Amino acid sequence: MADITHGISTRKQQTSVSSPVVVATGIPFVVGASPVHMVGGKVNSVIMANDYEGAVKALGYSDNWEGYGLSEAVYTQFVLYQQSPAFFVNVLDPSKHKKEVSGKEYEVTENQIALPLETIAESVEIEGKEKGTDFEVFYNDTACIVEFVEDTTGELTVSCTEVDPSKVTKADIIGGYSIATHKTTGLELIDDCFPKYRIVPDLILCPNWSHDPEVAAVMSAKGENINGIFLADAILDVDTRAETGATYYTEVPEWKQSKNFMKPNELVCFPKLKLGDRVFNFSTQQAGLMARTDNDGSLGDGTPCESASNKSLQADSMVLANGEEVVLDVQKANYLNDNGVITGLNFIGGFVSWGDFTACFPANTDPVDYFYCISRMFKWVAKTVTLSYWSHIDRKLTWRLIDAILQGINDWLAALTAEEKIVGGRVELREEENSETALMSGKAKFHIYITPPSPLRLMEYVLEYDISYLSSLLSV
């Protein structure tokens, strides 16, 4: 602004107190297989999707959820719970996870042949026909379609290559870093989310794989160290196959312990959920429900302060892997809860998620660890102050800067308290935690005290017969 020599001039000064920027919660990071050959999609690359259409365009889609776990997550996240964004990593590689099909006879119907959805379109060869001249190949929602240019009837011999999701292994899901290719794969790609999109996921899912102890261990480990800074929760499923898992509710605690599903950042779910003819891993619906609870204006309103327990699932029954129905009453469901397992309950208001505890309960008695809503609030506050005050790094360490940080965070915590998202909170720069040598070396330690609300797990009503009311009968 030009200088004014006569009259009044104004100028704007930067606010000395900066309030934290509230970050999103309930964002899943999902690793699994997807029919990317349908859309020329990417392998081992982080895809952020904001809606169903965008996810399907990037990843393809199939109702074969046992083969394509990402399709289940896409449907659950965007169709059932309508929450966004979500991160997806497809590990199915059409050049690797495939099988050859030679000389198979197909009947031409209405000038078309319907091949399995797994067919790789560019690999299709038909005896006596030339692709591009005699026929074209494309995908619809359920199949790979061969359409002939001229009227064609009878049987034709088809050879092709098909993707084979059964060849995806837990090593593909776990992933890692290759020294030879300098590429990161699988679960390790969670560290790419923030550098690429400036968003940090806080829920980790591996549909159809999270029951595996090795996969679960890596999910938990990645949740403890995203970019060396951020934290997330791993949502795990109990294996409900008769040969390898737990099929009755009393078997679940022993199975859980034997697989070492015992960590504070693990949420363990049993059994599977069913809606109509669709069967879901409980973990995918639990993640969608947690996201909806976090961002529901009447509950969390953008914070993870409210437990998703006793909130409605999109289910009409619960089942095992073989489709056998599981029926739990309150006592059975509470038995699972008391052993650190989240389950479903059809008691009042339809099927709901039932359970507030992380996998560390009952061995760990610290509420910050065993109540997942409290644990998530601590992670969320840590992420919020990290992202909000990162720009203050390498500024001059002066009292003005310290005071601005203290006041900004305290104002924010006071607002959370007024909104009843926490019971109370404050931040201090304590003298005993900040030595002169530490301050001289540019290190300042801020101590944040917060008390998120515990979920109301039990109400007890005492009923007593009061004989004093009998006197009213004598006054008639």
VENVEN-V121137 format. One record per residue. N is the residue number from 1. PSI is psi in degrees with one decimal (none if undefined). Layout:
n=N psi=PSI
n=N psi=PSI
This chain:
n=1 psi=136.5
n=2 psi=148.5
n=3 psi=138.3
n=4 psi=125.9
n=5 psi=-12.0
n=6 psi=118.4
n=7 psi=-140.4
n=8 psi=135.5
n=9 psi=152.7
n=10 psi=156.3
n=11 psi=157.0
n=12 psi=133.6
n=13 psi=141.5
n=14 psi=135.9
n=15 psi=132.3
n=16 psi=-20.1
n=17 psi=123.7
n=18 psi=128.7
n=19 psi=145.2
n=20 psi=143.9
n=21 psi=119.3
n=22 psi=130.7
n=23 psi=158.6
n=24 psi=156.4
n=25 psi=167.5
n=26 psi=32.4
n=27 psi=115.5
n=28 psi=148.4
n=29 psi=113.8
n=30 psi=127.8
n=31 psi=132.5
n=32 psi=-163.5
n=33 psi=144.5
n=34 psi=148.4
n=35 psi=65.0
n=36 psi=-16.1
n=37 psi=-21.1
n=38 psi=-30.4
n=39 psi=8.4
n=40 psi=36.1
n=41 psi=171.7
n=42 psi=154.4
n=43 psi=131.7
n=44 psi=54.2
n=45 psi=138.6
n=46 psi=124.2
n=47 psi=123.1
n=48 psi=126.9
n=49 psi=144.5
n=50 psi=-9.0
n=51 psi=172.0
n=52 psi=-45.0
n=53 psi=-44.5
n=54 psi=-38.4
n=55 psi=-42.9
n=56 psi=-37.3
n=57 psi=-33.9
n=58 psi=-29.7
n=59 psi=-11.8
n=60 psi=175.1
n=61 psi=143.4
n=62 psi=145.9
n=63 psi=-2.4
n=64 psi=78.0
n=65 psi=-23.6
n=66 psi=-32.7
n=67 psi=-34.8
n=68 psi=85.7
n=69 psi=-30.8
n=70 psi=-31.0
n=71 psi=-39.0
n=72 psi=-44.4
n=73 psi=-40.7
n=74 psi=-47.2
n=75 psi=-44.8
n=76 psi=-47.6
n=77 psi=-44.9
n=78 psi=-31.6
n=79 psi=-50.3
n=80 psi=-46.7
n=81 psi=-13.3
n=82 psi=52.6
n=83 psi=140.7
n=84 psi=158.6
n=85 psi=180.0
n=86 psi=148.4
n=87 psi=139.0
n=88 psi=141.7
n=89 psi=115.2
n=90 psi=128.8
n=91 psi=-3.4
n=92 psi=120.2
n=93 psi=109.6
n=94 psi=-24.5
n=95 psi=-9.5
n=96 psi=-47.6
n=97 psi=83.5
n=98 psi=169.2
n=99 psi=153.0
n=100 psi=138.1
n=101 psi=117.6
n=102 psi=136.0
n=103 psi=42.7
n=104 psi=135.5
n=105 psi=133.3
n=106 psi=142.1
n=107 psi=132.3
n=108 psi=125.9
n=109 psi=121.4
n=110 psi=44.1
n=111 psi=20.0
n=112 psi=156.8
n=113 psi=129.9
n=114 psi=108.7
n=115 psi=161.9
n=116 psi=150.0
n=117 psi=-27.8
n=118 psi=-12.2
n=119 psi=132.1
n=120 psi=114.7
n=121 psi=-45.0
n=122 psi=-9.7
n=123 psi=-6.5
n=124 psi=128.1
n=125 psi=135.5
n=126 psi=128.5
n=127 psi=124.0
n=128 psi=3.6
n=129 psi=151.4
n=130 psi=125.9
n=131 psi=138.0
n=132 psi=-25.2
n=133 psi=-49.9
n=134 psi=-24.5
n=135 psi=160.1
n=136 psi=158.1
n=137 psi=134.5
n=138 psi=173.3
n=139 psi=140.9
n=140 psi=-161.9
n=141 psi=-22.6
n=142 psi=-7.1
n=143 psi=167.8
n=144 psi=118.8
n=145 psi=128.1
n=146 psi=121.6
n=147 psi=129.4
n=148 psi=143.7
n=149 psi=-42.8
n=150 psi=160.6
n=151 psi=127.2
n=152 psi=138.6
n=153 psi=173.7
n=154 psi=-166.7
n=155 psi=142.6
n=156 psi=152.2
n=157 psi=123.0
n=158 psi=135.6
n=159 psi=143.5
n=160 psi=175.4
n=161 psi=135.2
n=162 psi=142.2
n=163 psi=150.1
n=164 psi=92.7
n=165 psi=-19.8
n=166 psi=-14.9
n=167 psi=-6.3
n=168 psi=132.4
n=169 psi=169.1
n=170 psi=-24.4
n=171 psi=-35.1
n=172 psi=-40.6
n=173 psi=-47.3
n=174 psi=-45.4
n=175 psi=-155.1
n=176 psi=-159.1
n=177 psi=128.8
n=178 psi=122.0
n=179 psi=-34.3
n=180 psi=-44.2
n=181 psi=-10.8
n=182 psi=33.6
n=183 psi=147.2
n=184 psi=143.1
n=185 psi=165.5
n=186 psi=-141.2
n=187 psi=-26.1
n=188 psi=-20.3
n=189 psi=-3.8
n=190 psi=-26.7
n=191 psi=-10.9
n=192 psi=-14.8
n=193 psi=-51.9
n=194 psi=-44.9
n=195 psi=-33.3
n=196 psi=-38.5
n=197 psi=-5.5
n=198 psi=28.1
n=199 psi=138.8
n=200 psi=121.6
n=201 psi=153.5
n=202 psi=3.5
n=203 psi=128.9
n=204 psi=127.7
n=205 psi=144.8
n=206 psi=79.8
n=207 psi=134.8
n=208 psi=-3.6
n=209 psi=-16.7
n=210 psi=-14.1
n=211 psi=-15.7
n=212 psi=126.6
n=213 psi=-37.2
n=214 psi=-43.3
n=215 psi=-45.2
n=216 psi=-40.0
n=217 psi=-39.9
n=218 psi=-39.3
n=219 psi=-46.8
n=220 psi=-42.9
n=221 psi=-41.5
n=222 psi=-33.2
n=223 psi=-19.7
n=224 psi=-5.1
n=225 psi=78.3
n=226 psi=120.4
n=227 psi=20.1
n=228 psi=7.4
n=229 psi=-48.3
n=230 psi=164.4
n=231 psi=152.3
n=232 psi=167.8
n=233 psi=140.9
n=234 psi=126.7
n=235 psi=118.4
n=236 psi=152.5
n=237 psi=143.1
n=238 psi=136.8
n=239 psi=119.6
n=240 psi=19.9
n=241 psi=139.4
n=242 psi=-33.8
n=243 psi=-32.7
n=244 psi=-8.8
n=245 psi=-152.7
n=246 psi=125.7
n=247 psi=-10.9
n=248 psi=144.9
n=249 psi=-32.9
n=250 psi=-16.5
n=251 psi=-17.1
n=252 psi=-46.6
n=253 psi=-42.3
n=254 psi=-41.9
n=255 psi=-45.3
n=256 psi=-45.4
n=257 psi=-38.3
n=258 psi=-26.0
n=259 psi=2.0
n=260 psi=38.0
n=261 psi=76.4
n=262 psi=14.2
n=263 psi=153.2
n=264 psi=-24.3
n=265 psi=21.9
n=266 psi=134.3
n=267 psi=119.9
n=268 psi=130.5
n=269 psi=142.5
n=270 psi=141.9
n=271 psi=-127.4
n=272 psi=163.9
n=273 psi=151.6
n=274 psi=137.4
n=275 psi=110.0
n=276 psi=-123.6
n=277 psi=-1.6
n=278 psi=133.7
n=279 psi=131.5
n=280 psi=144.2
n=281 psi=134.5
n=282 psi=-34.3
n=283 psi=-38.0
n=284 psi=-40.3
n=285 psi=-35.4
n=286 psi=-40.6
n=287 psi=-44.0
n=288 psi=-40.3
n=289 psi=-39.9
n=290 psi=-41.3
n=291 psi=-42.6
n=292 psi=-38.9
n=293 psi=-42.5
n=294 psi=-39.1
n=295 psi=7.6
n=296 psi=124.3
n=297 psi=-25.9
n=298 psi=-5.9
n=299 psi=-96.4
n=300 psi=-33.6
n=301 psi=47.0
n=302 psi=8.0
n=303 psi=153.0
n=304 psi=35.9
n=305 psi=-15.3
n=306 psi=133.9
n=307 psi=146.2
n=308 psi=-2.8
n=309 psi=143.1
n=310 psi=22.3
n=311 psi=150.5
n=312 psi=128.9
n=313 psi=162.5
n=314 psi=75.4
n=315 psi=153.3
n=316 psi=-0.8
n=317 psi=170.8
n=318 psi=145.1
n=319 psi=164.9
n=320 psi=179.0
n=321 psi=-31.2
n=322 psi=3.3
n=323 psi=-5.0
n=324 psi=133.9
n=325 psi=143.4
n=326 psi=125.0
n=327 psi=122.3
n=328 psi=131.5
n=329 psi=-176.3
n=330 psi=-42.1
n=331 psi=-43.7
n=332 psi=-41.1
n=333 psi=-40.9
n=334 psi=-31.7
n=335 psi=-42.5
n=336 psi=-45.5
n=337 psi=-43.6
n=338 psi=-9.9
n=339 psi=23.3
n=340 psi=34.2
n=341 psi=132.3
n=342 psi=138.1
n=343 psi=-170.2
n=344 psi=154.7
n=345 psi=129.5
n=346 psi=84.1
n=347 psi=-65.7
n=348 psi=125.5
n=349 psi=20.9
n=350 psi=-170.9
n=351 psi=130.2
n=352 psi=156.9
n=353 psi=141.1
n=354 psi=109.1
n=355 psi=135.5
n=356 psi=-3.7
n=357 psi=147.9
n=358 psi=177.5
n=359 psi=-17.3
n=360 psi=-14.2
n=361 psi=139.9
n=362 psi=5.5
n=363 psi=-36.3
n=364 psi=126.6
n=365 psi=14.3
n=366 psi=117.5
n=367 psi=-24.8
n=368 psi=-26.5
n=369 psi=-41.2
n=370 psi=-22.0
n=371 psi=115.3
n=372 psi=-26.5
n=373 psi=-36.5
n=374 psi=-44.3
n=375 psi=-42.6
n=376 psi=-33.3
n=377 psi=-40.9
n=378 psi=-42.5
n=379 psi=-41.1
n=380 psi=-43.4
n=381 psi=-42.7
n=382 psi=-43.5
n=383 psi=-40.0
n=384 psi=-49.4
n=385 psi=-31.0
n=386 psi=-49.9
n=387 psi=-34.5
n=388 psi=-34.6
n=389 psi=12.6
n=390 psi=-34.5
n=391 psi=-14.7
n=392 psi=-13.4
n=393 psi=134.0
n=394 psi=8.1
n=395 psi=166.8
n=396 psi=128.5
n=397 psi=89.5
n=398 psi=166.6
n=399 psi=-32.7
n=400 psi=-42.2
n=401 psi=-45.2
n=402 psi=-43.0
n=403 psi=-37.7
n=404 psi=-40.6
n=405 psi=-47.5
n=406 psi=-46.5
n=407 psi=-40.4
n=408 psi=-46.7
n=409 psi=-40.8
n=410 psi=-38.9
n=411 psi=-41.4
n=412 psi=-44.9
n=413 psi=-35.5
n=414 psi=-38.0
n=415 psi=-41.1
n=416 psi=-37.2
n=417 psi=-43.6
n=418 psi=-32.3
n=419 psi=0.9
n=420 psi=27.8
n=421 psi=-24.1
n=422 psi=158.0
n=423 psi=-32.4
n=424 psi=161.0
n=425 psi=154.5
n=426 psi=163.4
n=427 psi=141.6
n=428 psi=152.2
n=429 psi=96.6
n=430 psi=135.3
n=431 psi=-40.9
n=432 psi=-14.5
n=433 psi=-0.2
n=434 psi=90.3
n=435 psi=162.7
n=436 psi=-40.3
n=437 psi=-36.7
n=438 psi=-46.0
n=439 psi=-37.4
n=440 psi=-32.5
n=441 psi=6.6
n=442 psi=25.1
n=443 psi=124.3
n=444 psi=130.2
n=445 psi=117.8
n=446 psi=131.4
n=447 psi=112.5
n=448 psi=125.8
n=449 psi=123.5
n=450 psi=149.7
n=451 psi=91.9
n=452 psi=152.9
n=453 psi=139.9
n=454 psi=151.0
n=455 psi=142.6
n=456 psi=94.5
n=457 psi=-25.7
n=458 psi=128.5
n=459 psi=133.7
n=460 psi=125.8
n=461 psi=128.4
n=462 psi=121.2
n=463 psi=131.1
n=464 psi=138.4
n=465 psi=120.5
n=466 psi=108.0
n=467 psi=-14.5
n=468 psi=-26.6
n=469 psi=-14.4
n=470 psi=-22.9
n=471 psi=-22.6
n=472 psi=-24.9
n=473 psi=-26.2
n=474 psi=-13.6
n=475 psi=2.3
n=476 psi=none
